[in-house]
């Protein structure tokens, strides 16, 4: 697939890194910053073009005439939207995706698509995606990751096995002894950062990172087999009153006691008008006296989500030292993420990872509804929709044990209408099933996509 990426920032770089590693992708990246483009070419096998992303002659130079897809992820909403319109009008590019941050644009659906709207086929909002992701982590404070499939009917959850968890020290097959009326699938396990195949006789050890799939209403019950669950969260402290911080506070304040710390005086006043129940504080989140006065030692979750990685890291580490139960930090630099999670910070949130999955869902071939990038992009979980019949499809009408899945790939759940089915070796896939798969190695994604592509006879 020939893809043009506009913008070589963190999201553009992460996306290019994902796509270059896959076979049959021809990637070109456009940016005004020569240093960013030089860095890209030093690390990745792709083509770069210097210039303004929405200028027709720059898009022509980038190969827009025969591109399959244009993905506009520059720092400017306006540039992204105009670039999509020009790609459509001048070059007839089939698929145009734009990153749009400003909520004022997002509140008007008529701007995108339709007869009179801009020619943006898909618009994504990183702030909305990150807000939803953080809220899921707050709703499940014992989880490392919480990912939705099939409109929220099924979730994939990563949890670290703790000493004292009922299943720790026991084989995976014993999980049914603790969950006699609930079905779940262990999709993957990582021990000391290495993937191990979850078999029935695999014994769970302390600190194993376990990804399991279950119907959403059963998630907490399954988690309780791997660790003693903490008490429910009540008090949340947010650092940073930007778009993400404000959105998050607005979504949480109906359910939790929320405090928000913002350093900028003018921004503090604006936030105070937007939020209803949240206590808005003007000050420095790295100020020990302020944190002590606001009872940091009674805070259940401390969430540092400013646009400055260093402030997020330092304030989260300080909050943990002063008694906050769980701390999260938004980290923009991918190189920092692994380093931070091995420190006192419980969860490092990568906005790139939250955004990449949504982009990949629109890039994948076959009918792929959802993509979640896992473990810094090394693994993926996808929701693919089965189409066709036994003649035109490699999966429809077949038992799971008959499907030739790549190594390290598992089918873990199927959503059929409103029914959630945990996958077994003899489960038969039907047309229109939403199939949730885990790929321990994303290099097999092309083979999985081919499995769900419909043959010519069906067309």
Secondary structure, 3 states (H helix, E strand, C coil): CEEEEECCCHHHHHHHHHHHCCCCCEEEEEECCHHHHHHHHHHCCCEEEECCCCCHHHHHHCCHHHCCEEEECCCCHHHHHHHHHHHHHCCCCCEEEEECCCHHHHCCHHHECCCCCECCCEEECHHHHHHHHHHHHHHCCCCCEEEEEHHHCEEEEEEECCCCCCCCCCEHHHHHHHCCCCCCEEEEEEECCEEECCCCCCECCCCCEEEEEEEHHHHHHHHCCCCCCCCCCCEEEEECCCHHHHHHHHHHCCCCEEEEEECCHHHHHHHHHHCCCCEEEECCCCCHHHHHHCCHHHCCEEEECCCCHHHHHHHHHHHHHCCCCEEEEECCCHHHHHHHHCCCCCEEECHHHHHHHHHHHHHCCCCEEEEEEEHHHCEEEEEEECCCCCCCCCCCCCEHHHCCCCCCEEEEEEEECCEEEECCCCCECCCCCEEEEEECCHHHHHHHHHHCCCCCCCC
